[in-house]
Amino acid sequence: MQTKKMFRGLSSAVLSDFIEYDSKSARRNIGYHSKKRKSWFAVGRLTLSCIAVVSMFSLSAQTPRKDSGVDGLSRLVALKPGDKIPDAVWNQSLELNYFSGKKKIIKFSDLKRKLILLDFWSTGCPSCIEGIPDMELIQQRFQDKVQVVMVNSKRNKDTPERINKRFKKYKEDFNYTPVLPTILNDTLFTSLFPHNTLPTIGIINPEGEFVINSFASSITEDIIGDFLKTGVSNRFIEKSEIKNTARINTPPLVDTTGLLFCSVMSGYRENYLGVYPAVSYNKGSSLFQVGNYFLNTCYQLAFPDVFKGAQSSLFVFDDRITKEFVDLIYDFKTTKGQFWYQLYLRDSITQELAFDYFRNALIQRFNVSVERKKGVVAAYAFSLDISNPLWKTNGGMYINSVDRGNESLILQNVPLNGVVSFIRSVLDRPIIFESKSAEGIDLSLPGTFLDLSIEKKIAVLEQHGIKLRPTQYHGDYPYFYAVSTQHTK
C-alpha cells in the first residue's frame, strides 16, 4: 500500500514505463559509455556504498539451444552472433503473407546481400503492432538496402482468424493496414534466433551473417545507416533471452553474499524487464530494487510531493544543470535514460526509509535535487494557429519517430500533450499548455531541426501552425537544482 502511494500524481505516460521497457531503447548497457569517455553519465558507472565481507557482480552466460529438426532441416542449432546463415536455410522457400490478402513465395536467398531485419511479433503483443509503422519507415528510408520481414512464430498459436480480427480493429480505428509481409506459423527462424519476449528483431548482415538479436528500439535510421556504412554492430542493443519474465525474484544487481549494507545505482541492466519498486524481506534481510526505470520516473518516485499534479512541460532547471541531464530527464526511449537501483540491508527496513535511500542515491549520482517552488519564471505560451492548421492530424497509426539522425522527425496522430512534451525537450524554458484536448497532431520536421538555434526552432514550428510566445508563468513548478553531495546523508 505504501508503494502505491508513491505513484499518485504520475502521468499515464510515466506509468506505462512500469509495465514495459523494451519498446524503445537505443544503447548497450554497462560498460559501453565508459569505454568512450569518463564521466558521471557513463552508463556503466556504479554509485556504490557497501559494507561487505565479499561482493561481486552476478553474471551468467547463455548457451544456444538445439532443436531436433525444423522445416525439414535436421540438427538445427541456434546461431551465435557472427555465425554464417547455413546454406540449407538460404535454400528454404518462404510464404510471405501480406495483410491485404496477397501471398508471395520466395526463396530466402532472394534477400541475400541486403540487411535483413526479422521482426518477431504476435497478435497478443500490442507494442509489436504499434511498432510496425516505425519498421515501415525504416523500409521506406533504406529501400533496396534493407528488407524487413515480420515473423509470427507457430508457438504464438495465432490463427488467420485471430490475425484478421486483430487488424480489422486497426483498420476501423486508424484506417491502417500494414504493408510489410509476414511469415506465419514459423518454426525455422524462431529456432535459429531464440528469444522469450516480444518484440525481438533478428538481424542478418549483407554478408549473410547473423549479427544479433536486438530490441526494436535499436532499429533507428541513425543506427541502421551507421551499420550499413561501417558494418560495426556495437550500437545495437543485444537482446538475449530475458532473465526475469515474471518480474519477481529478480536477482540483485550486486551479489549480497556477505553484505551488511549496500546502496548501489547503475545504468540500464541488459536483458531484464523493469522491476517494480518494493521492499522484499527474507530471513530478516531487506532488498529494495528499482529496475530499468527512466530517470524522469526515478525522480518522480523519489520526490512524489514535488511532482504531484505537475506537467512535465513546466519543469524548470537551474542554470548549472547540464544539457546532458536535461536530455536524460526527457529521454523515454533509450537505455541511456534508464537506471537500476538496489538497496540491501541485513535487517528489516520500512518502505519509506528505502525510498529515502533511493532519493539520496539519485542526488549523489547526478548532483541534482528537485523541489516544488512557487513564483514567476520565463516561459513560452503554447497555442495552435486555427487559421493555419497544418498540425491537424490525418489520422493513421500513432508514430513518434523523433530520434536524432533521422532524415525526418515524424509525429503522427500524437496526442497534444505528447507534442508539447517533445517541444519542451528541445527548448530552454517551460511551456504553458492549458488545453486538455486529446486531439491528435501531425508534425513532420527535417532531421536538422534538433541542431537549430532556439529562435529558429520556434520559427520552424510556427510555419507548421504551432505558436510559442515568450511570456511569464505564475505558479507552482518542479525546480531541478545542482547540489553538492559532500554532506549528503
C-alpha positions as CSV (number, residue, x, y, z in Angstrom):
1,M,0.0,0.0,0.0
2,Q,2.8,2.4,0.8
3,T,4.4,1.8,-2.6
4,K,1.2,2.5,-4.4
5,K,1.1,5.9,-2.7
6,M,4.4,6.8,-4.4
7,F,2.7,6.5,-7.8
8,R,0.0,9.1,-7.2
9,G,0.4,12.1,-9.4
10,L,2.5,10.3,-12.1
11,S,1.4,10.8,-15.7
12,S,-0.1,7.9,-17.6
13,A,2.9,8.1,-19.9
14,V,5.2,7.6,-17.0
15,L,3.1,4.8,-15.5
16,S,3.3,2.9,-18.8
17,D,7.0,2.7,-18.3
18,F,6.4,0.5,-15.2
19,I,4.7,-2.1,-17.5
20,E,7.2,-2.4,-20.3
21,Y,10.6,-1.0,-21.0
22,D,11.8,-2.8,-24.2
23,S,9.8,-1.0,-26.8
24,K,12.2,1.9,-27.2
25,S,15.8,1.9,-26.2
26,A,19.0,2.7,-28.0
27,R,22.3,1.8,-26.4
28,R,24.0,-1.1,-24.8
29,N,24.3,-1.1,-21.0
30,I,27.1,-1.4,-18.5
31,G,30.5,-0.6,-19.9
32,Y,29.5,0.9,-23.3
33,H,29.9,4.6,-22.5
34,S,32.7,4.1,-20.0
35,K,34.8,2.9,-22.9
36,K,34.1,6.0,-24.8
37,R,34.7,8.6,-22.1
38,K,35.0,9.0,-18.4
39,S,32.1,10.9,-16.9
40,W,29.5,10.5,-14.3
41,F,27.0,9.9,-17.1
42,A,28.8,6.7,-18.2
43,V,26.2,4.1,-18.2
44,G,28.5,1.5,-16.6
45,R,29.3,3.6,-13.6
46,L,28.0,2.5,-10.2
47,T,27.2,4.9,-7.4
48,L,28.1,2.4,-4.6
49,S,28.1,2.3,-0.9
50,C,28.6,-1.1,0.7
51,I,29.9,-2.7,3.9
52,A,30.8,-6.2,3.0
53,V,33.0,-9.2,3.5
54,V,32.9,-10.1,-0.2
55,S,30.8,-8.7,-3.0
56,M,30.7,-9.5,-6.7
57,F,28.5,-8.9,-9.8
58,S,26.3,-11.8,-10.8
59,L,27.0,-12.7,-14.4
60,S,25.5,-15.5,-16.5
61,A,26.2,-16.9,-19.9
62,Q,23.6,-18.1,-22.4
63,T,24.2,-21.3,-24.3
64,P,22.4,-21.9,-27.6
65,R,19.6,-24.4,-27.7
66,K,19.4,-27.3,-30.1
67,D,16.3,-28.5,-32.0
68,S,15.9,-31.9,-33.5
69,G,14.5,-30.7,-36.8
70,V,12.6,-27.7,-38.2
71,D,11.0,-27.3,-41.6
72,G,13.0,-30.3,-43.0
73,L,16.3,-29.1,-41.5
74,S,17.9,-31.7,-39.2
75,R,20.4,-30.9,-36.5
76,L,19.4,-27.3,-36.4
77,V,21.4,-25.3,-33.9
78,A,20.6,-21.8,-32.6
79,L,23.0,-19.3,-34.1
80,K,25.5,-17.2,-32.3
81,P,26.5,-13.7,-33.4
82,G,29.0,-13.9,-36.2
83,D,27.7,-17.3,-37.5
84,K,27.0,-17.7,-41.2
85,I,23.4,-18.4,-42.1
86,P,23.5,-22.1,-43.3
87,D,23.0,-22.8,-47.0
88,A,20.1,-25.1,-46.1
89,V,18.3,-22.0,-44.6
90,W,19.0,-19.8,-47.7
91,N,17.5,-22.6,-49.8
92,Q,14.2,-22.6,-47.9
93,S,11.1,-21.5,-49.7
94,L,9.1,-18.9,-47.7
95,E,5.5,-17.9,-48.0
96,L,5.2,-14.1,-47.4
97,N,1.7,-13.2,-46.4
98,Y,0.5,-9.6,-46.9
99,F,-2.2,-8.1,-44.7
100,S,-4.1,-7.1,-47.9
101,G,-4.7,-10.8,-48.5
102,K,-1.9,-11.4,-51.1
103,K,0.7,-14.1,-50.8
104,K,4.1,-14.5,-52.4
105,I,6.5,-17.4,-52.4
106,I,10.2,-16.6,-52.4
107,K,13.5,-18.3,-51.6
108,F,15.2,-16.9,-48.6
109,S,18.3,-16.5,-50.8
110,D,16.3,-13.8,-52.8
111,L,17.1,-11.5,-49.9
112,K,20.8,-12.1,-49.9
113,R,23.1,-9.0,-49.9
114,K,20.6,-7.0,-48.0
115,L,20.4,-6.1,-44.4
116,I,17.6,-8.4,-43.2
117,L,15.5,-7.5,-40.2
118,L,13.3,-10.3,-38.9
119,D,10.6,-8.6,-36.8
120,F,9.2,-11.3,-34.4
121,W,5.6,-10.4,-33.4
122,S,2.3,-11.8,-32.2
123,T,-1.3,-10.5,-32.0
124,G,-1.0,-10.6,-28.2
125,C,1.8,-8.0,-28.2
126,P,0.4,-4.5,-28.6
127,S,3.8,-2.9,-28.7
128,C,4.8,-5.2,-31.6
129,I,1.8,-4.0,-33.7
130,E,2.3,-0.3,-32.7
131,G,5.9,-0.6,-33.8
132,I,5.1,-1.8,-37.3
133,P,4.8,1.8,-38.7
134,D,8.3,2.5,-37.4
135,M,9.6,-0.6,-39.3
136,E,7.8,0.6,-42.4
137,L,9.6,3.9,-42.1
138,I,12.9,2.0,-42.0
139,Q,11.9,0.0,-45.1
140,Q,11.0,3.2,-46.9
141,R,14.1,5.1,-45.9
142,F,16.6,2.4,-47.0
143,Q,14.5,0.7,-49.7
144,D,16.7,-1.8,-51.6
145,K,19.4,-1.9,-48.9
146,V,17.2,-3.3,-46.2
147,Q,14.4,-5.9,-46.1
148,V,12.1,-6.1,-43.2
149,V,10.1,-9.3,-42.8
150,M,7.7,-9.8,-39.9
151,V,7.8,-13.3,-38.4
152,N,4.9,-14.8,-36.4
153,S,6.1,-17.9,-34.6
154,K,4.0,-21.1,-34.5
155,R,4.2,-21.1,-30.7
156,N,2.1,-18.0,-30.7
157,K,-0.9,-20.0,-31.9
158,D,-2.1,-17.1,-34.0
159,T,-4.7,-18.3,-36.4
160,P,-5.6,-16.4,-39.6
161,E,-9.0,-15.6,-38.0
162,R,-7.3,-14.1,-34.9
163,I,-4.9,-12.1,-37.1
164,N,-7.7,-10.8,-39.3
165,K,-9.8,-9.8,-36.3
166,R,-6.9,-8.0,-34.7
167,F,-6.1,-5.9,-37.8
168,K,-9.7,-5.3,-38.6
169,K,-9.8,-3.2,-35.4
170,Y,-6.7,-1.2,-36.6
171,K,-8.4,-0.7,-40.0
172,E,-11.5,0.6,-38.3
173,D,-9.8,2.8,-35.8
174,F,-6.8,4.1,-37.8
175,N,-7.5,3.2,-41.5
176,Y,-4.3,1.3,-41.2
177,T,-3.2,-1.9,-42.9
178,P,0.5,-2.9,-42.6
179,V,2.3,-3.1,-46.0
180,L,5.2,-5.3,-44.7
181,P,4.9,-9.0,-45.3
182,T,4.8,-11.6,-42.6
183,I,5.7,-15.2,-42.2
184,L,3.1,-17.2,-40.4
185,N,3.5,-20.4,-38.2
186,D,7.2,-20.0,-38.3
187,T,9.5,-22.6,-36.6
188,L,12.6,-22.1,-38.7
189,F,13.7,-18.6,-37.6
190,T,12.3,-18.9,-34.1
191,S,14.7,-21.8,-33.6
192,L,17.7,-20.1,-35.3
193,F,17.2,-16.9,-33.2
194,P,15.8,-18.0,-29.8
195,H,14.0,-15.4,-27.7
196,N,11.4,-15.4,-25.0
197,T,9.9,-11.9,-25.2
198,L,8.4,-9.8,-28.0
199,P,9.1,-7.7,-30.0
200,T,12.6,-9.1,-30.9
201,I,14.5,-8.1,-34.1
202,G,16.8,-10.7,-35.6
203,I,19.5,-9.0,-37.7
204,I,21.4,-10.6,-40.6
205,N,24.0,-8.5,-42.4
206,P,24.5,-8.2,-46.2
207,E,27.4,-10.8,-45.9
208,G,24.9,-13.4,-44.7
209,E,26.0,-13.5,-41.1
210,F,23.8,-13.4,-38.0
211,V,24.6,-10.1,-36.3
212,I,22.5,-10.1,-33.2
213,N,19.0,-10.4,-31.6
214,S,18.1,-6.8,-30.8
215,F,15.4,-4.7,-29.2
216,A,13.1,-2.9,-31.6
217,S,14.4,0.4,-30.1
218,S,17.8,-0.2,-31.8
219,I,16.2,0.0,-35.2
220,T,16.5,3.7,-35.8
221,E,17.6,5.4,-39.0
222,D,20.8,6.7,-37.5
223,I,21.9,3.2,-36.2
224,I,20.9,1.4,-39.4
225,G,22.6,4.0,-41.6
226,D,25.7,3.8,-39.5
227,F,25.8,0.0,-39.6
228,L,25.3,0.0,-43.4
229,K,28.4,2.3,-43.7
230,T,30.7,0.7,-41.2
231,G,29.4,-2.9,-40.6
232,V,30.1,-2.3,-36.9
233,S,27.2,-3.6,-34.8
234,N,28.0,-2.2,-31.3
235,R,25.2,0.3,-31.4
236,F,22.6,-2.4,-31.5
237,I,21.3,-3.5,-28.1
238,E,21.8,-7.2,-27.7
239,K,18.7,-9.0,-26.6
240,S,19.4,-12.4,-25.2
241,E,16.6,-14.3,-23.5
242,I,15.0,-12.1,-20.8
243,K,16.0,-13.3,-17.4
244,N,13.0,-12.1,-15.3
245,T,10.0,-12.6,-17.5
246,A,7.8,-12.9,-14.4
247,R,9.4,-9.7,-12.9
248,I,9.6,-11.3,-9.5
249,N,12.5,-12.8,-7.6
250,T,14.8,-10.8,-9.9
251,P,18.5,-11.4,-9.0
252,P,20.0,-8.3,-7.4
253,L,22.4,-6.1,-9.3
254,V,25.1,-6.8,-6.7
255,D,25.5,-10.2,-5.1
256,T,24.5,-9.7,-1.4
257,T,26.5,-12.6,-0.1
258,G,28.5,-11.4,2.9
259,L,27.0,-7.9,2.8
260,L,25.7,-6.0,5.8
261,F,24.5,-3.0,3.8
262,C,24.6,-1.9,0.2
263,S,23.1,1.1,-1.7
264,V,24.1,1.0,-5.4
265,M,22.9,2.7,-8.5
266,S,23.9,1.8,-12.0
267,G,22.7,2.3,-15.6
268,Y,20.5,0.1,-17.6
269,R,20.7,-3.6,-16.9
270,E,20.7,-5.6,-20.0
271,N,18.1,-8.3,-20.6
272,Y,16.0,-7.6,-17.6
273,L,12.4,-6.2,-17.6
274,G,11.7,-3.3,-15.3
275,V,11.3,-4.2,-11.6
276,Y,8.6,-2.6,-9.5
277,P,10.0,-0.7,-6.5
278,A,9.0,-2.6,-3.4
279,V,10.8,-4.0,-0.4
280,S,11.1,-7.8,-0.1
281,Y,12.0,-9.5,3.1
282,N,14.0,-12.7,3.5
283,K,15.2,-14.2,6.8
284,G,15.3,-10.7,8.4
285,S,17.1,-9.0,5.5
286,S,15.6,-6.4,3.2
287,L,16.1,-6.0,-0.6
288,F,14.7,-3.0,-2.5
289,Q,15.2,-2.6,-6.2
290,V,14.1,0.0,-8.8
291,G,14.8,-1.8,-12.1
292,N,15.5,-0.2,-15.5
293,Y,13.3,2.8,-14.9
294,F,13.7,6.1,-16.8
295,L,15.4,8.9,-14.9
296,N,12.3,11.0,-15.1
297,T,10.3,8.2,-13.5
298,C,13.0,7.7,-10.9
299,Y,12.8,11.3,-9.8
300,Q,9.0,11.3,-9.7
301,L,9.1,8.2,-7.5
302,A,11.7,9.6,-5.2
303,F,10.1,13.0,-4.9
304,P,6.3,12.3,-5.2
305,D,5.2,15.5,-3.4
306,V,7.3,17.7,-5.8
307,F,5.6,16.3,-8.9
308,K,2.1,15.7,-7.8
309,G,-0.2,17.2,-10.4
310,A,2.7,18.9,-12.3
311,Q,3.0,18.9,-16.0
312,S,6.4,17.8,-17.4
313,S,6.3,20.8,-19.7
314,L,6.6,23.1,-16.7
315,F,9.9,21.6,-15.4
316,V,12.4,24.3,-14.6
317,F,16.2,23.7,-14.5
318,D,18.9,25.6,-12.6
319,D,21.4,27.3,-14.9
320,R,24.1,25.0,-13.5
321,I,22.2,21.9,-14.7
322,T,23.9,20.4,-17.7
323,K,22.1,19.8,-21.0
324,E,23.1,16.2,-20.7
325,F,21.0,15.8,-17.6
326,V,18.0,17.7,-19.1
327,D,18.2,15.3,-22.2
328,L,18.1,12.3,-19.8
329,I,15.1,13.7,-18.0
330,Y,13.2,13.9,-21.3
331,D,14.5,10.6,-22.6
332,F,11.8,8.0,-22.6
333,K,13.2,6.0,-25.5
334,T,16.8,4.9,-25.0
335,T,18.6,2.8,-22.5
336,K,20.9,5.7,-21.7
337,G,18.0,7.2,-19.9
338,Q,17.3,4.1,-17.8
339,F,18.7,3.2,-14.4
340,W,18.8,0.5,-11.8
341,Y,18.9,1.0,-8.0
342,Q,19.5,-1.6,-5.3
343,L,19.3,-1.3,-1.6
344,Y,20.2,-4.3,0.7
345,L,20.2,-4.3,4.5
346,R,20.8,-7.3,6.7
347,D,17.9,-6.0,8.8
348,S,14.3,-5.0,8.3
349,I,13.6,-1.7,6.7
350,T,10.4,0.3,6.0
351,Q,9.2,1.2,2.6
352,E,9.6,4.9,3.5
353,L,13.2,4.5,4.6
354,A,14.0,2.5,1.4
355,F,12.8,5.4,-0.7
356,D,14.9,7.8,1.4
357,Y,18.0,5.9,0.5
358,F,16.8,5.8,-3.1
359,R,16.3,9.6,-3.1
360,N,19.8,10.2,-1.7
361,A,21.4,7.8,-4.2
362,L,19.8,9.8,-7.1
363,I,21.2,13.1,-5.6
364,Q,24.6,11.5,-5.2
365,R,24.7,10.1,-8.7
366,F,23.7,13.2,-10.5
367,N,24.4,16.0,-8.1
368,V,20.9,17.2,-8.8
369,S,17.9,17.5,-6.4
370,V,14.4,18.9,-7.1
371,E,11.9,20.8,-5.0
372,R,8.5,22.4,-5.5
373,K,8.7,26.1,-6.0
374,K,6.2,28.9,-6.5
375,G,6.9,32.1,-8.3
376,V,7.4,33.7,-11.6
377,V,9.6,32.2,-14.3
378,A,10.2,32.9,-18.0
379,A,8.2,30.6,-20.2
380,Y,6.5,30.1,-23.6
381,A,2.8,30.2,-24.1
382,F,1.8,27.4,-26.5
383,S,-1.1,27.7,-28.9
384,L,-2.3,26.3,-32.2
385,D,-3.0,28.5,-35.2
386,I,-6.5,27.6,-36.3
387,S,-6.1,29.7,-39.5
388,N,-3.1,27.6,-40.5
389,P,-4.0,24.1,-39.2
390,L,-1.1,22.2,-40.8
391,W,-0.8,20.4,-37.4
392,K,-4.3,18.8,-37.8
393,T,-3.9,15.1,-38.0
394,N,-5.0,13.0,-41.0
395,G,-5.3,10.0,-38.6
396,G,-3.4,6.9,-39.0
397,M,-1.3,4.9,-36.5
398,Y,0.5,6.6,-33.7
399,I,4.1,7.3,-34.7
400,N,6.7,9.1,-32.5
401,S,9.9,8.9,-34.5
402,V,12.0,11.9,-33.4
403,D,15.3,10.2,-32.9
404,R,18.5,12.1,-33.6
405,G,19.9,11.1,-37.0
406,N,16.5,10.6,-38.7
407,E,16.1,12.1,-42.1
408,S,12.8,13.5,-40.9
409,L,11.3,13.8,-37.4
410,I,7.8,12.4,-37.6
411,L,5.0,12.8,-35.0
412,Q,1.8,11.3,-36.4
413,N,-1.6,11.3,-34.6
414,V,0.3,12.0,-31.4
415,P,-1.9,13.5,-28.6
416,L,-1.4,17.2,-28.0
417,N,0.4,16.7,-24.6
418,G,2.9,14.4,-26.3
419,V,3.7,17.0,-28.9
420,V,4.2,19.6,-26.1
421,S,6.5,17.3,-24.2
422,F,8.7,16.9,-27.3
423,I,8.8,20.6,-27.9
424,R,9.7,21.3,-24.2
425,S,12.6,18.8,-24.5
426,V,14.2,20.9,-27.3
427,L,13.6,24.4,-25.9
428,D,15.1,26.3,-23.0
429,R,12.0,27.3,-21.0
430,P,8.9,25.6,-19.6
431,I,5.8,25.7,-21.8
432,I,2.4,26.9,-20.6
433,F,-0.1,24.4,-22.0
434,E,-3.7,24.9,-20.9
435,S,-5.6,22.6,-23.2
436,K,-6.7,19.2,-22.0
437,S,-7.6,18.1,-25.5
438,A,-6.6,14.6,-26.6
439,E,-6.8,15.5,-30.2
440,G,-4.0,14.0,-32.4
441,I,-1.4,16.2,-34.0
442,D,0.7,15.5,-37.2
443,L,4.1,17.1,-37.3
444,S,6.9,16.4,-39.7
445,L,10.2,18.3,-39.3
446,P,13.6,18.0,-41.0
447,G,16.2,15.9,-39.2
448,T,18.3,19.1,-38.9
449,F,15.6,20.7,-36.6
450,L,17.3,19.4,-33.5
451,D,20.5,21.3,-34.3
452,L,18.8,24.7,-34.9
453,S,19.0,27.6,-32.5
454,I,16.1,28.2,-30.2
455,E,14.9,31.1,-32.3
456,K,15.0,29.1,-35.5
457,K,13.2,26.1,-33.9
458,I,10.4,28.4,-32.8
459,A,10.2,29.9,-36.3
460,V,10.0,26.4,-37.9
461,L,7.3,25.4,-35.6
462,E,5.3,28.5,-36.4
463,Q,5.4,27.5,-40.1
464,H,3.6,24.4,-39.1
465,G,0.9,26.3,-37.2
466,I,2.4,25.9,-33.7
467,K,2.9,29.2,-31.9
468,L,5.2,29.8,-29.0
469,R,5.1,33.2,-27.5
470,P,7.6,34.4,-24.8
471,T,5.8,35.1,-21.6
472,Q,5.9,34.5,-17.8
473,Y,4.5,31.7,-15.8
474,H,3.0,32.4,-12.4
475,G,2.5,29.3,-10.2
476,D,4.0,26.1,-8.9
477,Y,6.6,24.1,-10.7
478,P,9.2,21.4,-10.1
479,Y,12.6,23.0,-9.9
480,F,15.8,21.0,-10.5
481,Y,18.9,22.4,-8.9
482,A,22.5,21.5,-8.7
483,V,23.8,20.4,-5.2
484,S,27.0,19.4,-3.5
485,T,26.8,15.8,-2.2
486,Q,29.7,16.2,0.1
487,H,27.5,16.2,3.2
488,T,24.5,14.3,1.8
489,K,23.2,11.7,4.2
